[in-house]
Amino acid sequence: QVQLVESGGGLKQPGESLRLSCVASGLTGDIYSMSWYRQAPGKERELVARIMSIGGRVTYADSVKGRFTISRDIRQKTVDLQMNSLKPEDTAVYYCNVETWGPQYWGQGTQVTVSS
């Protein structure tokens, strides 16, 4: 059974930093990409950052470029999201996503709240 477990969410003030981590277990196929998505109340889920397994090419949402950094360890099947200079609009539930060459998998989500 595949499980993605996120950790690191919490409450931060604007300008502070937070690091999210995701560990995947039970995967049997090769990983195509690892990503972080987020969903704010009343909004659709959106891609925050994606990193490809082959070549390590990364993609960021325009709203987080220069502030967030995604990293991964393919062997350990982990993906992290370093979030700096947090803004109130970063408040959302953050989800880890792993795409294989077959199915994709989602974590249960971790809440990030940025508020003064």
MDTraj code that builds the backbone (N, CA, C; nanometers):
import mdtraj as md
import numpy as np

residues = "GLN VAL GLN LEU VAL GLU SER GLY GLY GLY LEU LYS GLN PRO GLY GLU SER LEU ARG LEU SER CYS VAL ALA SER GLY LEU THR GLY ASP ILE TYR SER MET SER TRP TYR ARG GLN ALA PRO GLY LYS GLU ARG GLU LEU VAL ALA ARG ILE MET SER ILE GLY GLY ARG VAL THR TYR ALA ASP SER VAL LYS GLY ARG PHE THR ILE SER ARG ASP ILE ARG GLN LYS THR VAL ASP LEU GLN MET ASN SER LEU LYS PRO GLU ASP THR ALA VAL TYR TYR CYS ASN VAL GLU THR TRP GLY PRO GLN TYR TRP GLY GLN GLY THR GLN VAL THR VAL SER SER".split()
xyz = np.array([
    [0.0843, -0.1186, 0.0000],
    [0.0000, 0.0000, 0.0000],
    [0.0882, 0.1240, 0.0000],
    [0.0598, 0.2148, -0.0932],
    [0.1389, 0.3370, -0.1047],
    [0.0893, 0.4400, -0.0041],
    [0.1824, 0.5016, 0.0644],
    [0.1480, 0.6089, 0.1577],
    [0.2430, 0.7252, 0.1380],
    [0.1867, 0.8449, 0.1356],
    [0.2647, 0.9675, 0.1364],
    [0.2314, 1.0395, 0.2660],
    [0.3322, 1.0669, 0.3451],
    [0.3107, 1.1302, 0.4747],
    [0.3832, 1.2635, 0.4777],
    [0.3056, 1.3708, 0.4913],
    [0.3617, 1.5052, 0.4981],
    [0.3831, 1.5456, 0.6435],
    [0.4763, 1.6350, 0.6644],
    [0.5000, 1.6917, 0.7968],
    [0.5576, 1.8315, 0.7798],
    [0.5506, 1.9096, 0.8869],
    [0.6140, 2.0400, 0.8874],
    [0.5198, 2.1579, 0.8802],
    [0.3922, 2.1350, 0.8645],
    [0.2994, 2.2472, 0.8583],
    [0.2860, 2.3155, 0.9929],
    [0.2226, 2.4332, 0.9915],
    [0.2040, 2.5048, 1.1159],
    [0.1641, 2.6485, 1.0936],
    [0.1720, 2.7255, 1.2012],
    [0.1362, 2.8669, 1.1993],
    [0.2620, 2.9513, 1.2001],
    [0.2704, 3.0428, 1.1054],
    [0.3855, 3.1318, 1.0958],
    [0.3381, 3.2745, 1.0732],
    [0.4272, 3.3669, 1.1064],
    [0.4007, 3.5074, 1.0784],
    [0.4548, 3.5430, 0.9407],
    [0.4008, 3.6466, 0.8791],
    [0.4533, 3.6901, 0.7496],
    [0.6034, 3.7172, 0.7577],
    [0.6741, 3.6706, 0.6556],
    [0.8182, 3.6881, 0.6503],
    [0.8987, 3.5727, 0.7065],
    [0.8344, 3.4862, 0.7802],
    [0.9036, 3.3720, 0.8396],
    [0.9180, 3.2580, 0.7382],
    [0.9878, 3.1531, 0.7817],
    [1.0149, 3.0377, 0.6957],
    [0.9548, 2.9115, 0.7555],
    [0.9343, 2.8143, 0.6668],
    [0.8795, 2.6851, 0.7073],
    [0.9278, 2.5819, 0.6070],
    [0.9523, 2.4610, 0.6554],
    [0.9963, 2.3534, 0.5662],
    [0.8989, 2.2364, 0.5764],
    [0.8445, 2.1970, 0.4636],
    [0.7566, 2.0810, 0.4562],
    [0.8356, 1.9605, 0.4055],
    [0.8017, 1.8440, 0.4587],
    [0.8650, 1.7205, 0.4142],
    [0.7589, 1.6167, 0.3820],
    [0.7911, 1.5305, 0.2880],
    [0.7002, 1.4236, 0.2490],
    [0.7822, 1.2973, 0.2269],
    [0.7369, 1.1887, 0.2873],
    [0.8025, 1.0599, 0.2706],
    [0.7044, 0.9637, 0.2045],
    [0.7482, 0.9005, 0.0988],
    [0.6647, 0.8031, 0.0281],
    [0.7101, 0.6625, 0.0637],
    [0.6136, 0.5774, 0.0924],
    [0.6458, 0.4382, 0.1216],
    [0.5538, 0.3472, 0.0408],
    [0.5999, 0.2276, 0.0150],
    [0.5183, 0.1307, -0.0562],
    [0.5205, 0.1449, -0.2070],
    [0.5974, 0.2407, -0.2599],
    [0.6044, 0.2582, -0.4045],
    [0.6842, 0.1449, -0.4677],
    [0.6304, 0.0910, -0.5740],
    [0.7009, -0.0165, -0.6425],
    [0.7482, 0.0247, -0.7807],
    [0.6874, 0.1268, -0.8374],
    [0.7267, 0.1705, -0.9700],
    [0.8255, 0.2848, -0.9646],
    [0.8794, 0.3189, -1.0811],
    [0.9719, 0.4317, -1.0897],
    [0.8957, 0.5626, -1.0775],
    [0.9579, 0.6575, -1.0113],
    [0.8971, 0.7885, -0.9928],
    [0.9231, 0.8758, -1.1142],
    [0.8175, 0.9387, -1.1631],
    [0.8281, 1.0323, -1.2748],
    [0.8530, 1.1743, -1.2248],
    [0.7768, 1.2154, -1.1245],
    [0.7947, 1.3483, -1.0673],
    [0.7433, 1.3488, -0.9238],
    [0.7890, 1.4484, -0.8494],
    [0.7415, 1.4702, -0.7135],
    [0.7041, 1.6169, -0.7027],
    [0.5914, 1.6448, -0.6406],
    [0.5378, 1.7809, -0.6431],
    [0.4726, 1.8176, -0.5103],
    [0.4562, 1.9477, -0.4950],
    [0.3733, 2.0021, -0.3879],
    [0.2620, 2.0836, -0.4517],
    [0.1403, 2.0601, -0.4056],
    [0.0238, 2.1373, -0.4429],
    [-0.0307, 2.2033, -0.3167],
    [-0.1185, 2.2996, -0.3375],
    [-0.1871, 2.3593, -0.2234],
    [-0.3296, 2.3952, -0.2611],
    [-0.4120, 2.4000, -0.1589],
    [-0.5514, 2.4375, -0.1792],
    [-0.5951, 2.5275, -0.0656],
    [-0.6288, 2.6496, -0.1015],
    [-0.6806, 2.7458, -0.0054],
    [-0.8323, 2.7344, -0.0006],
    [-0.8945, 2.7785, 0.1088],
    [-1.0404, 2.7697, 0.1201],
    [-1.1108, 2.8392, 0.0042],
    [-1.2031, 2.7686, -0.0581],
    [-1.2797, 2.8261, -0.1674],
    [-1.2068, 2.8322, -0.2998],
    [-1.0867, 2.7774, -0.3049],
    [-1.0084, 2.7813, -0.4287],
    [-0.9757, 2.6409, -0.4752],
    [-0.9374, 2.6313, -0.6027],
    [-0.8986, 2.5021, -0.6557],
    [-0.7555, 2.4670, -0.6126],
    [-0.7294, 2.3395, -0.6131],
    [-0.5936, 2.2948, -0.5829],
    [-0.5006, 2.3397, -0.6950],
    [-0.3832, 2.3918, -0.6570],
    [-0.2896, 2.4429, -0.7561],
    [-0.1507, 2.3862, -0.7336],
    [-0.0785, 2.3747, -0.8429],
    [0.0591, 2.3284, -0.8355],
    [0.1474, 2.4386, -0.7769],
    [0.2254, 2.4041, -0.6770],
    [0.3202, 2.4974, -0.6168],
    [0.4594, 2.4775, -0.6754],
    [0.5034, 2.3523, -0.6774],
    [0.6373, 2.3213, -0.7282],
    [0.6433, 2.1746, -0.7676],
    [0.7191, 2.1474, -0.8724],
    [0.7374, 2.0102, -0.9218],
    [0.8829, 1.9897, -0.9560],
    [0.9327, 1.8711, -0.9251],
    [1.0692, 1.8357, -0.9628],
    [1.0666, 1.7000, -1.0317],
    [1.1314, 1.6944, -1.1467],
    [1.1322, 1.5729, -1.2268],
    [1.2401, 1.4778, -1.1757],
    [1.2126, 1.3481, -1.1842],
    [1.3102, 1.2505, -1.1371],
    [1.4324, 1.2457, -1.2268],
    [1.4086, 1.2518, -1.3557],
    [1.5190, 1.2466, -1.4505],
    [1.5604, 1.3887, -1.4850],
    [1.6806, 1.4215, -1.4519],
    [1.7318, 1.5541, -1.4831],
    [1.7092, 1.6581, -1.3747],
    [1.6104, 1.6363, -1.2893],
    [1.5868, 1.7282, -1.1784],
    [1.5272, 1.8622, -1.2173],
    [1.4665, 1.8690, -1.3363],
    [1.4078, 1.9979, -1.3786],
    [1.2957, 2.0369, -1.2820],
    [1.2939, 2.1646, -1.2447],
    [1.1938, 2.2120, -1.1489],
    [1.1017, 2.3150, -1.2131],
    [0.9806, 2.3184, -1.1642],
    [0.8795, 2.4143, -1.2073],
    [0.8165, 2.4742, -1.0827],
    [0.7985, 2.6064, -1.0832],
    [0.7358, 2.6751, -0.9710],
    [0.6175, 2.7577, -1.0196],
    [0.5181, 2.7694, -0.9332],
    [0.4124, 2.8656, -0.9585],
    [0.4736, 3.0051, -0.9524],
    [0.4233, 3.0957, -1.0356],
    [0.4775, 3.2312, -1.0370],
    [0.4715, 3.2962, -0.8994],
    [0.3694, 3.2632, -0.8244],
    [0.3485, 3.3282, -0.6949],
    [0.4521, 3.2897, -0.5899],
    [0.5278, 3.1820, -0.6144],
    [0.6260, 3.1376, -0.5141],
    [0.7696, 3.1434, -0.5653],
    [0.7883, 3.1790, -0.6907],
    [0.9240, 3.1860, -0.7463],
    [1.0110, 3.2804, -0.6652],
    [1.1312, 3.2342, -0.6353],
    [1.2243, 3.3152, -0.5579],
    [1.2065, 3.3029, -0.4072],
    [1.0971, 3.2399, -0.3652],
    [1.0720, 3.2256, -0.2200],
    [1.0720, 3.0794, -0.1768],
    [1.0230, 2.9915, -0.2638],
    [1.0119, 2.8491, -0.2295],
    [1.1160, 2.7697, -0.3086],
    [1.1640, 2.6623, -0.2458],
    [1.2585, 2.5727, -0.3119],
    [1.2178, 2.4286, -0.2871],
    [1.2043, 2.3534, -0.3941],
    [1.1710, 2.2116, -0.3830],
    [1.2976, 2.1292, -0.3990],
    [1.3073, 2.0224, -0.3230],
    [1.4200, 1.9311, -0.3342],
    [1.3707, 1.7887, -0.3112],
    [1.4460, 1.6930, -0.3609],
    [1.4012, 1.5539, -0.3480],
    [1.5208, 1.4601, -0.3376],
    [1.4920, 1.3459, -0.2764],
    [1.5888, 1.2383, -0.2706],
    [1.5177, 1.1165, -0.3273],
    [1.5511, 1.0820, -0.4501],
    [1.4816, 0.9738, -0.5177],
    [1.5024, 0.8422, -0.4442],
    [1.6251, 0.8194, -0.3991],
    [1.6537, 0.6916, -0.3333],
    [1.5729, 0.6777, -0.2046],
    [1.5641, 0.7875, -0.1270],
    [1.4896, 0.7853, -0.0015],
    [1.3404, 0.8094, -0.0230],
    [1.3028, 0.8478, -0.1454],
    [1.1642, 0.8775, -0.1794],
    [1.1075, 0.9867, -0.0896],
    [1.1822, 1.0941, -0.0794],
    [1.1371, 1.2095, -0.0030],
    [1.1380, 1.3339, -0.0914],
    [1.0498, 1.4258, -0.0593],
    [1.0471, 1.5549, -0.1282],
    [1.0172, 1.6610, -0.0234],
    [1.0959, 1.7671, -0.0264],
    [1.0822, 1.8757, 0.0694],
    [1.0450, 2.0045, -0.0031],
    [0.9854, 2.0960, 0.0718],
    [0.9540, 2.2283, 0.0206],
    [0.9983, 2.3304, 0.1245],
    [1.1028, 2.4035, 0.0918],
    [1.1500, 2.5115, 0.1787],
    [1.0762, 2.6379, 0.1393],
    [1.0060, 2.6965, 0.2344],
    [0.9240, 2.8135, 0.2075],
    [0.9776, 2.9308, 0.2890],
    [1.0276, 3.0302, 0.2181],
    [1.0813, 3.1500, 0.2829],
    [0.9920, 3.2694, 0.2516],
    [1.0098, 3.3748, 0.3308],
    [0.9354, 3.4990, 0.3100],
    [0.7868, 3.4708, 0.2935],
    [0.7323, 3.3958, 0.3870],
    [0.5928, 3.3546, 0.3771],
    [0.4994, 3.4750, 0.3789],
    [0.3903, 3.4621, 0.3053],
    [0.2894, 3.5667, 0.2960],
    [0.1537, 3.5096, 0.3396],
    [0.0634, 3.5946, 0.3824],
    [-0.0699, 3.5450, 0.4207],
    [-0.1368, 3.4661, 0.3090],
    [-0.1107, 3.5041, 0.1855],
    [-0.1726, 3.4330, 0.0728],
    [-0.1134, 3.2948, 0.0497],
    [-0.0111, 3.2581, 0.1251],
    [0.0417, 3.1216, 0.1187],
    [-0.0385, 3.0266, 0.2081],
    [-0.1308, 3.0814, 0.2833],
    [-0.2140, 2.9992, 0.3709],
    [-0.2964, 2.9009, 0.2888],
    [-0.2814, 2.7728, 0.3207],
    [-0.3503, 2.6673, 0.2457],
    [-0.3175, 2.5327, 0.3087],
    [-0.3864, 2.4310, 0.2619],
    [-0.3461, 2.2942, 0.2905],
    [-0.2510, 2.2528, 0.1787],
    [-0.1355, 2.2046, 0.2162],
    [-0.0333, 2.1644, 0.1201],
    [-0.0313, 2.0125, 0.1064],
    [-0.0307, 1.9678, -0.0189],
    [-0.0367, 1.8254, -0.0483],
    [0.0880, 1.7810, -0.1244],
    [0.1400, 1.6701, -0.0839],
    [0.2489, 1.6055, -0.1548],
    [0.1902, 1.5173, -0.2654],
    [0.2541, 1.5161, -0.3799],
    [0.2079, 1.4352, -0.4930],
    [0.3263, 1.3634, -0.5558],
    [0.3066, 1.2365, -0.5839],
    [0.4087, 1.1587, -0.6541],
    [0.3449, 1.0959, -0.7777],
    [0.4058, 1.1234, -0.8916],
    [0.3626, 1.0604, -1.0158],
    [0.4608, 0.9508, -1.0512],
    [0.4057, 0.8332, -1.0828],
    [0.4894, 0.7280, -1.1385],
    [0.4585, 0.7180, -1.2874],
    [0.5127, 0.6214, -1.3542],
    [0.4804, 0.6016, -1.4948],
    [0.3452, 0.5307, -1.5092],
    [0.2831, 0.5071, -1.3957],
    [0.1472, 0.4544, -1.3906],
    [0.0612, 0.5489, -1.3096],
    [0.0184, 0.5064, -1.1898],
    [-0.0670, 0.5925, -1.1089],
    [0.0081, 0.7101, -1.0445],
    [-0.0700, 0.8043, -0.9948],
    [-0.0145, 0.9093, -0.9105],
    [-0.0770, 0.8957, -0.7716],
    [-0.0077, 0.9502, -0.6733],
    [-0.0494, 0.9350, -0.5344],
    [-0.0461, 1.0697, -0.4638],
    [-0.1341, 1.0810, -0.3625],
    [-0.1456, 1.2050, -0.2868],
    [-0.1284, 1.1777, -0.1384],
    [-0.0701, 1.2762, -0.0691],
    [-0.0675, 1.2729, 0.0751],
    [-0.1981, 1.3259, 0.1315],
    [-0.2068, 1.3244, 0.2636],
    [-0.3317, 1.3658, 0.3288],
    [-0.3398, 1.5160, 0.3464],
    [-0.2286, 1.5845, 0.3270],
    [-0.2268, 1.7301, 0.3395],
    [-0.1793, 1.7764, 0.4758],
    [-0.1144, 1.8919, 0.4752],
    [-0.0699, 1.9546, 0.5987],
    [-0.1031, 2.1037, 0.5919],
    [-0.1583, 2.1554, 0.6999],
    [-0.2053, 2.2945, 0.7013],
    [-0.0893, 2.3905, 0.7245],
    [-0.0834, 2.4920, 0.6416],
    [0.0100, 2.6033, 0.6600],
    [-0.0728, 2.7300, 0.6734],
    [-0.0529, 2.8004, 0.7837],
    [-0.1254, 2.9251, 0.8085],
    [-0.0241, 3.0357, 0.8320],
    [-0.0387, 3.1427, 0.7555],
    [0.0507, 3.2580, 0.7692],
    [-0.0349, 3.3762, 0.8118],
    [-0.0110, 3.4213, 0.9337],
    [-0.0941, 3.5275, 0.9890],
    [-0.0183, 3.6010, 1.0972],
    [-0.0417, 3.7316, 1.1049],
    [0.0187, 3.8102, 1.2119],
    [-0.0742, 3.8172, 1.3312],
])
top = md.Topology()
chain = top.add_chain()
for i, resn in enumerate(residues, 1):
    res = top.add_residue(resn, chain, resSeq=i)
    for name in ("N", "CA", "C"):
        top.add_atom(name, md.element.get_by_symbol(name[0]), res)
traj = md.Trajectory(xyz[None], top)
